[in-house]
Amino acid sequence: MTRSAVGRLILKDWQLNSPMIILSIVGGGIALMILQLGGTTPFVLGSVFFFIALILCASLLPGSNIVNERKKQTLPFLMSLPVSSVQYGTAKLVSTFGMFLVPWLTLVGAAVWFIAVRHVLPNGAIPLALILALLPFIGFCISTGTALVSESEGSSIAATAVVNSSYWLVWYILASRFPTLTRDWTAREPIWSPTVLNILGGEFAVIVLVLGLTLYVQSRKRDFV
């Protein structure tokens, strides 16, 4: 299949899922505006709704962009085209990954700007915010990998349920195992301690590992229909 045809497949995915991307950005933006009001209640509400916007996008996008092609019986048609398994898997991974990256980068960038420029929170909150923001990114990669490899609605829902129910546990482990994270977030300047850098490095390593394994397993599949 030509590169232009692969590009059209990716463009098709973006057109179908653009409302979800826009809603995620709008929802996260509203959460940041609430956070800007100041005070305990706006802080809690704004923080919670901000991460809900990221988590919802990470949870819904893989199923909408990958699993629905089998559920709506469009996958057999796509695989009847002159497209290889590697091309199909790469196109779906690139489109899904790119669609999530847009709201994730937009919202995380806006959050850092609100902290560093608008000073809605102490600058010391930036490292912790990045660590927490990468957790939905990891969850998204796991859900996407499961949806792409299994192409099963049941497996995709199960993976998403496990991921979503694990956030609170990971947050608890981070807070209990690394007390400096919750202590340093009130500092006037970001503290990029070895602990922070190791956690961020570990999160990026997990993302790369999951995406690499997804592409590897997908490339070895023989039955797509």
C-alpha positions as CSV (number, residue, x, y, z in Angstrom):
1,M,0.0,0.0,0.0
2,T,1.3,3.5,-0.8
3,R,2.4,5.9,1.8
4,S,-0.4,8.3,0.7
5,A,-3.0,5.5,1.3
6,V,-1.6,4.9,4.8
7,G,-1.8,8.7,5.4
8,R,-5.4,8.7,4.3
9,L,-6.2,5.9,6.9
10,I,-4.6,8.0,9.6
11,L,-6.5,11.1,8.4
12,K,-9.7,9.2,8.5
13,D,-9.1,8.2,12.2
14,W,-8.4,11.8,13.1
15,Q,-11.6,13.0,11.4
16,L,-13.7,10.4,13.2
17,N,-12.2,11.1,16.7
18,S,-11.7,14.8,16.5
19,P,-14.8,15.6,18.7
20,M,-13.3,13.5,21.6
21,I,-10.0,15.3,21.3
22,I,-11.7,18.7,21.4
23,L,-13.9,17.8,24.3
24,S,-10.8,16.5,26.3
25,I,-9.0,19.8,25.7
26,V,-12.0,21.9,26.6
27,G,-12.7,19.8,29.8
28,G,-9.1,20.1,30.9
29,G,-9.1,23.8,30.2
30,I,-12.2,24.3,32.3
31,A,-10.5,22.4,35.1
32,L,-7.5,24.7,34.9
33,M,-9.7,27.8,35.0
34,I,-11.4,26.4,38.2
35,L,-7.9,25.8,39.7
36,Q,-7.1,29.4,39.0
37,L,-9.8,30.6,41.4
38,G,-7.6,29.7,44.4
39,G,-8.6,28.1,47.6
40,T,-8.9,24.5,48.8
41,T,-12.1,23.6,47.0
42,P,-11.1,25.0,43.6
43,F,-7.8,23.3,44.0
44,V,-9.4,19.9,44.7
45,L,-12.0,20.2,42.0
46,G,-9.7,21.6,39.4
47,S,-7.0,19.0,40.0
48,V,-9.5,16.1,39.9
49,F,-11.3,17.2,36.8
50,F,-8.0,17.9,35.0
51,F,-6.9,14.3,35.5
52,I,-10.4,13.0,34.7
53,A,-10.1,14.7,31.3
54,L,-6.8,13.0,30.6
55,I,-7.9,9.6,31.9
56,L,-11.2,9.7,29.9
57,C,-9.4,10.4,26.7
58,A,-6.8,7.7,27.5
59,S,-9.6,5.2,28.2
60,L,-12.0,5.9,25.3
61,L,-9.7,6.6,22.4
62,P,-8.2,3.1,22.0
63,G,-11.6,1.5,21.9
64,S,-13.1,4.1,19.6
65,N,-10.3,4.1,17.1
66,I,-9.2,0.4,17.1
67,V,-11.8,-2.0,18.5
68,N,-14.8,-0.3,16.8
69,E,-13.3,-1.2,13.4
70,R,-13.9,-4.9,14.1
71,K,-17.1,-4.3,16.0
72,K,-18.6,-2.3,13.1
73,Q,-17.2,-4.8,10.5
74,T,-15.0,-2.3,8.8
75,L,-11.7,-4.2,9.5
76,P,-12.4,-6.9,6.9
77,F,-12.8,-4.3,4.2
78,L,-9.6,-2.5,5.3
79,M,-7.6,-5.8,5.3
80,S,-9.0,-6.6,1.8
81,L,-6.9,-3.6,0.5
82,P,-3.3,-4.0,-0.4
83,V,-2.1,-3.3,3.1
84,S,0.4,-5.3,5.1
85,S,-0.1,-6.2,8.8
86,V,2.9,-4.0,9.7
87,Q,1.4,-1.0,7.8
88,Y,-2.0,-1.5,9.3
89,G,-0.6,-1.8,12.8
90,T,1.7,1.2,12.4
91,A,-1.0,3.3,10.9
92,K,-3.4,2.6,13.8
93,L,-0.7,3.0,16.4
94,V,0.5,6.3,14.9
95,S,-3.0,7.7,14.6
96,T,-4.1,6.7,18.1
97,F,-0.9,7.8,19.7
98,G,-0.9,11.1,17.8
99,M,-4.5,11.8,18.7
100,F,-3.8,11.3,22.4
101,L,-0.6,13.3,22.2
102,V,-2.4,16.4,21.1
103,P,-4.7,16.8,24.2
104,W,-2.0,15.5,26.5
105,L,0.7,17.9,25.4
106,T,-1.9,20.8,25.2
107,L,-3.2,20.2,28.7
108,V,0.1,19.4,30.4
109,G,1.7,22.4,28.7
110,A,-1.1,24.6,29.8
111,A,-0.9,23.3,33.4
112,V,2.9,24.0,33.5
113,W,2.2,27.5,32.1
114,F,-0.5,28.1,34.7
115,I,1.9,27.1,37.5
116,A,5.1,28.8,36.2
117,V,3.5,32.0,34.8
118,R,0.1,32.4,36.5
119,H,1.4,31.0,39.8
120,V,-1.8,29.1,40.6
121,L,0.4,26.7,42.5
122,P,4.0,26.9,43.7
123,N,6.6,26.2,41.1
124,G,7.7,23.1,43.1
125,A,4.4,21.4,41.9
126,I,5.8,21.1,38.3
127,P,7.8,17.9,38.8
128,L,4.9,16.2,40.7
129,A,2.4,17.3,38.0
130,L,4.6,15.8,35.3
131,I,4.9,12.5,37.2
132,L,1.2,12.3,37.7
133,A,0.4,13.4,34.1
134,L,2.5,10.6,32.7
135,L,0.4,7.9,34.5
136,P,-2.6,8.4,32.1
137,F,-0.1,8.3,29.3
138,I,1.1,4.9,30.5
139,G,-2.5,3.7,30.9
140,F,-3.3,4.9,27.4
141,C,-0.3,2.9,26.0
142,I,-1.4,-0.2,27.8
143,S,-5.1,0.1,26.7
144,T,-4.0,0.9,23.1
145,G,-1.6,-2.0,23.0
146,T,-4.3,-4.4,24.3
147,A,-6.9,-3.1,21.8
148,L,-4.5,-3.3,18.9
149,V,-3.1,-6.8,19.6
150,S,-6.4,-8.4,20.8
151,E,-8.9,-6.4,18.7
152,S,-11.4,-7.7,21.3
153,E,-13.9,-5.4,23.0
154,G,-13.8,-7.6,26.1
155,S,-10.0,-7.6,26.4
156,S,-9.9,-3.8,25.7
157,I,-12.6,-3.1,28.4
158,A,-10.8,-5.4,30.9
159,A,-7.4,-3.7,30.3
160,T,-9.0,-0.2,30.6
161,A,-10.8,-1.3,33.9
162,V,-7.6,-2.6,35.4
163,V,-5.7,0.6,34.4
164,N,-8.3,3.0,35.7
165,S,-8.7,1.1,39.0
166,S,-4.9,1.2,39.5
167,Y,-4.3,5.0,39.4
168,W,-5.2,5.5,43.1
169,L,-2.9,2.7,44.1
170,V,0.0,4.1,42.1
171,W,-0.6,7.5,43.6
172,Y,-0.6,6.0,47.1
173,I,2.6,4.1,46.5
174,L,4.3,7.2,45.1
175,A,3.2,9.3,48.1
176,S,4.1,6.7,50.7
177,R,7.4,5.4,49.1
178,F,8.7,8.9,48.1
179,P,7.5,11.4,50.7
180,T,9.8,14.1,49.2
181,L,7.4,14.3,46.3
182,T,4.5,15.6,48.4
183,R,6.9,17.7,50.6
184,D,8.8,19.4,47.8
185,W,5.7,20.5,45.7
186,T,5.3,23.6,47.9
187,A,8.8,24.8,47.1
188,R,9.2,28.1,45.4
189,E,11.2,26.5,42.6
190,P,11.0,23.1,40.9
191,I,13.2,20.5,42.7
192,W,14.6,18.0,40.1
193,S,15.9,15.5,42.6
194,P,17.3,12.1,41.7
195,T,14.1,10.6,42.8
196,V,12.0,12.8,40.5
197,L,14.3,12.1,37.5
198,N,14.4,8.4,38.2
199,I,10.6,8.2,38.3
200,L,10.2,10.2,35.1
201,G,12.8,8.1,33.4
202,G,11.1,4.9,34.5
203,E,7.7,6.2,33.2
204,F,9.2,7.1,29.8
205,A,10.9,3.6,29.7
206,V,7.6,1.9,30.3
207,I,5.9,3.9,27.5
208,V,8.6,3.0,25.0
209,L,8.6,-0.7,26.1
210,V,4.8,-1.0,25.8
211,L,4.7,0.7,22.4
212,G,7.7,-1.5,21.2
213,L,6.1,-4.7,22.4
214,T,2.8,-3.7,20.7
215,L,4.4,-3.2,17.3
216,Y,6.4,-6.4,17.7
217,V,3.4,-8.6,18.5
218,Q,1.3,-6.9,15.9
219,S,3.9,-7.5,13.2
220,R,3.9,-11.2,13.9
221,K,0.1,-11.6,13.7
222,R,-1.2,-13.5,10.7
223,D,-5.0,-13.4,11.3
224,F,-6.6,-9.9,11.2
225,V,-10.1,-10.8,10.1
